[in-house]
Amino acid sequence: MPRPKTKEELILASKESYENLNLFISKLSEEELQPLFDFSKDQKKKEAHWKRDKNLRDVLVHLYEWHQLLLIWVHSNQKGHERPFLPEPYNWKTYGELNVAFWKKHQKTSLEEATRLLEQSHREVLELIEVFSNDELFTKGVYRWTGGTSLGSYFVSSTSSHYDWALKKLKAHRKNCKV
């Protein structure tokens, strides 16, 4: 599915990608859920996240925490409390460290709780999308606090694109389990 460019496409892509992710997860066997993720033998998988996330829970809480970043950012700015998307001291050059902080924060979170948190935050993000018009979401410069991009691009990155990232990672893990 191409990157959403309208509110309708955003809602559809978010729902479809989330459903695809959950359908894939529902078909994972116990033998696929038990082993830790290990992508060390694949030289193409060099990005930090391939080493960071060790199981399904890690992937789900990562998605949940990025939903929280989006929700807090939008709500704060709507109330006139301007804040950047990433909390201090992080920025777009150091957001990998933020992802590690999220990973550490949730090492005692159960898979069941991670699943519940993600379901709830996904619903909240979809409800928040509904608040905005198509122009508010996809016209650059509508909100000063979105910088040089549109608000919708933040929603896309935190929903459908991120769900696709998670699905790709889980498919790679499943493939490793069969080798």
C-alpha positions in Angstrom: 0.0 0.0 0.0 1.4 3.4 -0.9 2.1 6.0 1.8 -1.2 7.6 2.8 -1.8 11.2 1.5 -5.3 11.7 2.8 -7.2 11.2 6.0 -9.2 8.4 4.5 -6.0 6.6 3.3 -4.4 7.2 6.7 -7.2 5.6 8.6 -7.5 2.7 6.1 -3.7 2.0 6.1 -3.5 2.2 9.9 -6.3 -0.2 10.4 -5.2 -2.6 7.7 -1.5 -2.6 8.8 -2.5 -3.2 12.4 -4.9 -6.0 11.4 -2.2 -7.6 9.3 0.3 -7.4 12.1 -2.2 -9.0 14.6 -3.2 -11.7 12.1 0.5 -12.6 11.6 1.0 -12.6 15.4 -2.0 -14.9 15.9 -0.5 -17.5 13.6 2.9 -17.6 15.3 3.4 -21.0 17.0 4.8 -21.5 20.5 8.0 -22.8 18.8 8.3 -19.4 17.0 7.4 -17.3 20.1 9.8 -19.0 22.5 13.3 -18.4 21.0 14.9 -15.0 21.3 15.2 -13.0 18.1 18.6 -13.4 16.6 19.4 -11.7 13.4 23.2 -11.7 13.9 23.8 -14.1 10.9 22.2 -11.7 8.4 24.8 -9.1 7.4 22.1 -6.9 5.8 20.4 -6.4 9.2 22.8 -3.8 10.7 20.4 -1.3 12.1 20.4 -1.1 15.9 16.8 -2.4 16.2 17.8 -5.8 14.8 19.9 -6.3 18.0 17.7 -4.4 20.4 14.4 -6.2 20.2 14.6 -9.8 21.5 11.0 -10.9 21.4 7.4 -10.1 20.5 6.9 -8.1 23.7 9.8 -5.8 22.8 8.3 -5.1 19.4 4.8 -4.4 20.8 6.0 -2.0 23.5 8.2 -0.2 21.0 5.0 0.5 18.9 3.1 1.5 22.1 5.8 3.9 23.2 5.9 5.6 19.8 2.1 6.0 20.0 2.6 7.7 23.4 5.1 10.1 21.9 2.6 11.0 19.2 -0.4 11.4 21.6 1.5 13.4 24.2 3.0 15.7 21.5 -0.3 16.4 19.7 -2.3 16.9 22.9 0.3 19.2 24.5 0.6 21.3 21.3 -3.2 21.5 20.9 -3.3 23.0 24.4 -0.8 25.6 23.5 2.1 24.0 25.3 4.7 23.8 22.5 7.0 20.8 22.7 9.0 18.8 20.3 8.0 15.4 19.2 10.9 13.7 20.9 11.4 14.5 24.6 14.6 16.1 25.9 17.4 15.2 25.8 16.7 13.3 22.6 16.6 14.5 19.0 16.5 12.9 15.6 20.2 12.1 15.7 19.9 10.4 19.1 16.4 8.8 19.0 18.1 5.3 18.9 19.0 6.0 22.6 15.3 6.8 23.3 14.4 3.4 21.8 16.8 1.7 24.1 15.3 3.6 27.0 11.9 2.3 26.0 13.3 -1.2 25.7 14.8 -1.0 29.2 11.6 0.4 30.7 9.6 -2.6 29.6 11.8 -5.5 30.4 9.3 -6.5 33.1 6.2 -5.9 31.1 4.4 -9.1 30.2 3.5 -10.0 26.6 -0.2 -9.8 27.7 0.3 -6.3 29.1 2.2 -5.2 26.0 -0.6 -6.5 23.8 -3.2 -4.6 25.9 -1.2 -1.4 25.9 -0.8 -1.5 22.1 -4.5 -2.2 21.5 -5.4 0.8 23.7 -2.9 3.2 22.2 -3.8 2.2 18.7 -7.5 3.0 19.4 -6.5 6.3 20.9 -4.4 7.3 17.9 -7.2 6.4 15.5 -9.6 8.5 17.6 -7.2 11.4 17.5 -6.9 11.2 13.7 -10.7 11.7 13.5 -10.3 15.1 15.3 -8.4 16.6 12.3 -9.6 17.5 8.9 -7.8 16.2 5.8 -6.2 19.6 5.3 -5.1 19.8 8.9 -3.4 16.4 8.5 -1.8 16.7 5.1 -1.1 20.3 4.4 2.3 21.4 5.4 2.5 24.5 7.6 -0.9 24.3 9.2 0.7 23.8 12.6 3.9 25.6 13.4 4.8 22.8 15.8 5.0 20.2 13.0 8.0 22.0 11.5 8.5 21.6 7.8 6.2 18.5 7.5 2.6 17.7 7.8 0.9 16.4 11.0 -0.3 13.4 9.0 3.2 12.3 8.2 3.8 11.9 12.0 0.6 9.8 12.2 1.7 7.6 9.2 5.2 7.1 10.8 3.6 6.1 14.1 1.0 3.8 12.7 1.0 2.1 9.3 4.7 2.5 8.5 5.6 1.4 12.0 3.3 -1.6 11.9 4.8 -2.6 8.6 8.3 -2.3 10.2 7.1 -4.6 13.0 5.6 -7.1 10.6 8.9 -7.2 8.6 10.8 -8.0 11.8 8.4 -10.7 12.8 8.5 -12.3 9.4 12.3 -12.3 9.5 12.2 -14.0 13.0 9.8 -16.6 11.7 12.1 -17.3 8.7 15.0 -17.7 11.2 13.0 -20.2 13.2 12.6 -22.4 10.1 16.3 -22.4 9.2 
